[in-house]
Amino acid sequence: MRSGIGEDHGSRPTTEHELVHRPRLLCRSTELERAMAVARGALQDGVGASVLGLGAAGTGRSRLLAECSDRLQLEGVAIAFVHAVPGDGLDPIAGLGALADAVLTGLPGVGGGDPAAIATLASQRPTWAERFQPTPGRQEFTLVDALHSVLRAAADEGPVAIAIDDLDRFHPDAIANVAGLARSLSDSPVIFLLSATTIGDGEGMSGFARLIGRELPGMVLQIPAFDRQLALALVEWVFPEWEGEAHQRLARRLLAESGDSVFIALQLLEAMRSGLDLSEGRRWPSPERTFDTTIPGVPPLPLLMALRHTFHQLDPIAAKALQLLAAGPEPFPEKEMAGFWFEETTLLAVLDRLERCRWIRSDGRGYQIAARSVRRFLLEDTLTPGQRRRLESALHPA
């Protein structure tokens, strides 16, 4: 199960490592239940549906998307998961290419698609060419039509879900194509699980959002902002031995120092749970230094301290992998990473460990640092200018 925000105040994990790295989905149970009800209802009827979660960065919408995907997978649904990156918005094909790679790695039965569709995908995507021999002269499909063919073939074998995190990063044309796929596959058991920070004013996201619940079965969920209720729930989960007043103080401080980001709040709590002293000898925050009496710095020093603390707890091999990822392309394909990996420990074992600890995330295209603030920290705080220059020169030779 992916880590993130948690669901209730039930039984706690038995170790501090599990406590921080595997919290439940707190204060999002209503949204989770609604999303799962839509997906399960559609699959029970053998048809498709779309669920779009809208929320600001750091509010837990990505974690909610991951939780829905995990639960559906446990119920026998095949999942194709895509994490969009900023560069996807520059090219109308980039997002669809990422989706094609995720479909290949995540869904069985894609080989049952039209041979011309498979030939099109094999001619345009190296991952498909490795599995299916490209056939000259058989590229009769557009990329989106080819995706439609293989998705329908996969759905004929069993229910599938397409999960796209940060869909609003896709090019508007690609978003429109995803909406077209959702519409054309609505008669098949294909669930589209989507997240975005905003629908904007253009016809891409806003047009897609207007379709959901009208022309497309499904719903649009508004993810609440990171508020005091959620901050307090996180604090009580991580520090059950504290008293109520201390819970309240830390919750207020988390709101101040986290910039309304659940991810940053969890970094702070993880560092505190594992021994970082933010108080200069006193319990942090002290009664006279709460959100009501102090204004956080930008970037907040406690966050920097927390990232330094958790980074230096990593073994040197894992730290080196993080630095390589931070300096490389986003996302960084594991096969390309392997060309720069000279350690005895296998690269995939290190990446799996970092993903479990929430430092990185992955999809069909490769791996990326979980948050921009962490990527910036790794480049600017853990590498000297000379190390950074040598690493970037190796990754991007002139």
VEXNUDREN-786430 format. One record per residue (C-alpha): residue in one letter; z, x, y. Coordinates in pm, whole numbers. Layout:
REM VEXNUDREN-786430
   residu       up     east    north
        A        Z        X        Y
...
***
This chain:
REM VEXNUDREN-786430
   residu       up     east    north
        M        0        0        0
        R      -85      132      344
        S      202      203      577
        G      258       40      913
        I      464     -249     1044
        G      664     -454      793
        E      696     -822      707
        D     1064     -912      683
        H     1416     -777      662
        G     1438     -794      283
        S     1547     -525       42
        R     1512     -175      182
        P     1346      119        8
        T     1577      348     -181
        T     1483      673       -8
        E     1446      775      353
        H     1091      896      283
        E      990      550      164
        L     1183      392      449
        V      967      550      714
        H      634      584      537
        R      624      241      372
        P      774      -16      613
        R      680     -377      565
        L      472     -593      794
        L      740     -704     1039
        C      688    -1000     1273
        R      331    -1057     1158
        S      400    -1289      864
        T      250    -1593     1040
        E      -80    -1417     1113
        L      -88    -1270      762
        E      -31    -1609      599
        R     -302    -1774      809
        A     -557    -1502      734
        M     -481    -1508      362
        A     -499    -1889      353
        V     -850    -1880      500
        A     -967    -1612      257
        R     -811    -1770      -51
        G     -936    -2116       37
        A    -1293    -1994       79
        L    -1289    -1791     -241
        Q    -1146    -2084     -433
        D    -1447    -2288     -319
        G    -1686    -2002     -398
        V    -1799    -1961      -37
        G    -1756    -1709      244
        A    -1538    -1697      555
        S    -1469    -1469      850
        V    -1130    -1374      995
        L    -1124    -1185     1326
        G     -795    -1035     1446
        L     -783     -963     1819
        G     -512     -744     1969
        A     -455     -447     2195
        A     -450      -98     2049
        G     -121      -23     1878
        T      -17     -384     1816
        G      -64     -368     1440
        R     -399     -546     1400
        S     -537     -259     1190
        R     -226     -271      972
        L     -268     -647      936
        L     -630     -598      832
        A     -526     -337      577
        E     -253     -563      438
        C     -500     -850      392
        S     -742     -613      218
        D     -470     -478      -11
        R     -355     -825     -112
        L     -706     -947     -181
        Q     -776     -637     -386
        L     -466     -706     -596
        E     -607    -1054     -655
        G     -932     -914     -794
        V    -1148     -901     -481
        A    -1365     -589     -438
        I    -1324     -433      -91
        A    -1566     -238      129
        F    -1363      -90      418
        V    -1503       61      739
        H    -1312      227     1024
        A    -1541      219     1327
        V    -1543      523     1557
        P    -1644      551     1925
        G    -1978      710     1837
        D    -2084      396     1652
        G    -2143      225     1984
        L    -2418      470     2081
        D    -2654      390     1796
        P    -2753       42     1668
        I    -2785      184     1316
        A    -2462      389     1294
        G    -2227      101     1219
        L    -2462      -53      963
        G    -2498      286      797
        A    -2121      314      770
        L    -2112      -34      619
        A    -2382       61      368
        D    -2179      364      256
        A    -1864      153      221
        V    -2051     -109       19
        L    -2177      158     -221
        T    -1835      314     -278
        G    -1630       -7     -279
        L    -1833     -280     -445
        P    -1956     -304     -805
        G    -2285     -471     -883
        V    -2485     -340     -587
        G    -2744     -202     -828
        G    -2846     -560     -896
        G    -3003     -592     -553
        D    -3376     -608     -494
        P    -3536     -273     -591
        A    -3705     -254     -252
        A    -3366     -305      -83
        I    -3213      -24     -286
        A    -3513      197     -208
        T    -3461      130      163
        L    -3092      223      144
        A    -3166      534      -64
        S    -3425      648      190
        Q    -3187      607      486
        R    -2842      692      347
        P    -2773     1021      162
        T    -2487      858      -30
        W    -2727      601     -174
        A    -2988      869     -248
        E    -2732     1053     -464
        R    -2697      749     -688
        F    -3040      587     -665
        Q    -3361      787     -663
        P    -3556      720     -341
        T    -3890      554     -417
        P    -4175      648     -179
        G    -4363      349      -48
        R    -4095       95     -142
        Q    -3922       69      199
        E    -4010     -294      258
        F    -3669     -403      387
        T    -3491     -351      715
        L    -3145     -199      680
        V    -2971     -531      748
        D    -3193     -717      498
        A    -3125     -448      240
        L    -2751     -491      297
        H    -2787     -865      254
        S    -2960     -816      -81
        V    -2702     -578     -230
        L    -2408     -779      -93
        R    -2538    -1095     -255
        A    -2586     -905     -581
        A    -2228     -778     -563
        A    -2099    -1130     -488
        D    -2284    -1261     -793
        E    -2058    -1040    -1006
        G    -1735    -1139     -832
        P    -1570    -1206     -494
        V    -1600     -932     -233
        A    -1456     -863      111
        I    -1604     -662      398
        A    -1327     -516      615
        I    -1430     -360      948
        D    -1157     -218     1168
        D    -1239     -189     1542
        L    -1564     -384     1510
        D    -1595     -384     1890
        R    -1678      -12     1868
        F    -2008      -98     1698
        H    -2325     -120     1904
        P    -2383     -482     2022
        D    -2695     -504     1804
        A    -2494     -392     1500
        I    -2225     -651     1576
        A    -2494     -918     1593
        N    -2628     -798     1258
        V    -2281     -822     1102
        A    -2256    -1176     1237
        G    -2595    -1249     1082
        L    -2475    -1119      746
        A    -2165    -1337      766
        R    -2383    -1640      839
        S    -2644    -1574      570
        L    -2380    -1500      305
        S    -2154    -1795      391
        D    -2264    -1971       70
        S    -2140    -1678     -142
        P    -1782    -1554     -205
        V    -1797    -1288       68
        I    -1502    -1259      308
        F    -1541    -1074      638
        L    -1208     -930      758
        L    -1252     -795     1110
        S    -1040     -651     1389
        A    -1117     -577     1753
        T     -931     -497     2073
        T    -1140     -733     2283
        I    -1441     -960     2262
        G    -1570     -853     2606
        D    -1834    -1032     2808
        G    -2146     -932     2615
        E    -2318    -1130     2345
        G    -2203     -891     2071
        M    -1835     -958     2005
        S    -1809    -1269     2222
        G    -2106    -1428     2048
        F    -1962    -1349     1705
        A    -1618    -1482     1803
        R    -1770    -1809     1925
        L    -1939    -1862     1589
        I    -1618    -1824     1387
        G    -1458    -2160     1326
        R    -1772    -2342     1440
        E    -2092    -2232     1270
        L    -1904    -1986     1050
        P    -1601    -2088      840
        G    -1291    -1894      938
        M    -1064    -1829     1235
        V     -991    -1595     1523
        L     -631    -1467     1528
        Q     -463    -1342     1845
        I     -227    -1057     1750
        P       85    -1064     1972
        A      168     -761     2183
        F      436     -511     2081
        D      745     -682     2221
        R     1122     -649     2208
        Q     1147     -868     1898
        L      920     -637     1699
        A     1083     -323     1841
        L     1426     -454     1743
        A     1304     -543     1393
        L     1170     -190     1345
        V     1494      -32     1465
        E     1709     -253     1241
        W     1486     -167      945
        V     1504      209      999
        F     1869      230     1113
        P     2062      -49      937
        E     2384      152      967
        W     2381      137     1347
        E     2570     -123     1548
        G     2400     -408     1732
        E     2433     -257     2080
        A     2274       69     1964
        H     1989     -130     1808
        Q     1927     -305     2139
        R     1929       20     2339
        L     1687      195     2106
        A     1457     -108     2095
        R     1436     -113     2476
        R     1371      260     2485
        L     1100      231     2220
        L      916      -19     2436
        A      937      221     2729
        E      837      539     2548
        S      573      395     2314
        G      335      250     2572
        D      333      -76     2372
        S      203      110     2066
        V      357       40     1727
        F      206      364     1598
        I      391      572     1857
        A      712      378     1798
        L      692      457     1427
        Q      635      826     1504
        L      954      830     1711
        L     1155      644     1448
        E     1024      865     1169
        A     1127     1180     1355
        M     1470     1040     1435
        R     1525      928     1076
        S     1438     1275      949
        G     1679     1449     1186
        L     1516     1502     1525
        D     1778     1498     1801
        L     1638     1337     2115
        S     1975     1301     2280
        E     2088     1653     2371
        G     2407     1601     2173
        R     2443     1224     2222
        R     2300      924     2040
        W     1955      858     2185
        P     1915      664     2398
        S     2253      669     2568
        P     2381      352     2742
        E     2291      487     3088
        R     1937      590     2985
        T     1760      275     2875
        F     1439      104     2979
        D     1632      -78     3249
        T     1739      242     3427
        T     1473      506     3354
        I     1096      518     3362
        P      912      698     3080
        G      699     1002     3152
        V      330     1022     3067
        P      292     1148     2804
        P      649     1073     2698
        L      842     1383     2599
        P     1011     1207     2303
        L      669     1138     2150
        L      568     1502     2188
        M      898     1608     2032
        A      850     1361     1746
        L      497     1480     1670
        R      608     1844     1678
        H      898     1765     1448
        T      692     1581     1186
        F      404     1830     1208
        H      629     2129     1143
        Q      775     1953      840
        L      431     1966      676
        D      347     2250      442
        P      101     2506      588
        I     -189     2380      376
        A     -155     2022      501
        A     -116     2145      859
        K     -436     2347      826
        A     -624     2042      696
        L     -507     1836      995
        Q     -622     2102     1240
        L     -960     2118     1068
        L     -996     1740     1092
        A     -894     1736     1458
        A    -1157     1994     1552
        G    -1434     1847     1338
        P    -1663     1547     1378
        E    -1524     1195     1369
        P    -1531     1091     1092
        F    -1547     1414      890
        P    -1719     1374      549
        E    -1514     1533      273
        K    -1817     1721      136
        E    -1870     1885      475
        M    -1499     1963      500
        A    -1516     2134      162
        G    -1749     2394      311
        F    -1466     2512      537
        W    -1186     2489      279
        F    -1075     2810      111
        E     -729     2719      -17
        E     -627     2702     -382
        T     -492     2348     -339
        T     -776     2099     -378
        L     -888     1941      -54
        L     -876     1585     -188
        A     -514     1626     -299
        V     -418     1735       52
        L     -616     1454      216
        D     -456     1196      -14
        R     -111     1320       84
        L     -191     1309      456
        E     -336      959      425
        R      -24      833      249
        C      184      975      536
        R      -32      798      799
        W     -162     1116      963
        I     -522     1027      874
        R     -733      734      757
        S    -1058      713      564
        D    -1359      500      487
        G    -1695      550      318
        R    -1805      803      578
        G    -1509     1038      559
        Y    -1172     1106      720
        Q    -1038     1093     1074
        I     -708     1145     1255
        A     -520      815     1275
        A     -488      804     1655
        R     -649      973     1954
        S     -311     1082     2090
        V     -239     1263     1763
        R     -583     1427     1761
        R     -523     1554     2115
        F     -177     1679     2017
        L     -317     1872     1720
        L     -584     2042     1930
        E     -373     2120     2235
        D      -24     2175     2094
        T      -67     2326     1747
        L     -354     2567     1814
        T     -375     2855     2059
        P     -689     2864     2277
        G     -822     3147     2062
        Q     -759     2961     1736
        R     -921     2649     1876
        R    -1225     2844     1997
        R    -1272     3018     1660
        L    -1232     2693     1469
        E    -1479     2506     1688
        S    -1727     2796     1667
        A    -1711     2786     1288
        L    -1756     2408     1281
        H    -2027     2397     1547
        P    -2223     2725     1532
        A    -2473     2780     1812
***
